[in-house]
Amino acid sequence: MDSFRRVSFTGLLLKILRQTASFGGRSTRAELIVGLIAALVLARVAVLLAELAAPNGNPWPAIVLQVIAALPLPALIVRRLHDHSRSGWWIMPALFAFTLAIARSIVAATQGFEARIALDRVIWPLDWIAIVGNVAMLVLLVLPGTKGPNRFGPDPRRGA
């Protein structure tokens, strides 16, 4: 157990932010958990601030802030997939679900909630594809990665 390092939440968050555009290398489960928690908290805070600033008003600030909060996640997920020695293209189910959510938000913002409901009536089968893909992705991401170096780099848990 002496090969494991303790890293603070803040330290992991700063590492994730520095690697926002870096799709190479590998990431640990701890980095993934910190990244997801931070993105969820920031997205919720963004919605709250947008609601406080303009109740019953313009939804675009909340949409933009949610997208900004999610910017580090694709690279983080790709690096986590690399820890399993898998290609980064396995991220497509997660991007598909994120795209569906953003499309719904944009339709609601531009054409109203009734248009959003009409869209949901048409695209609901895609939700099941997104759910199954995301559950599979989540299971894969929380499983331990390959031990030792792989084709994507050294083992991140060993301090290399």
Secondary structure, 3 states (H helix, E strand, C coil): CCCCCCCCHHHHHHHHHHCCCCCCCCCCHHHHHHHHHHHHHHHHHHHHHHHHHCCCCCCHHHHHHHHHHHCCHHHHHHHHHHHCCCCHHHHHHHHHHHHHHHHHHHHHHHHCHHHHHHHHHHHHHHHHHHHHHHHHHHHHHHCCCCCCCECCECCHHHCC
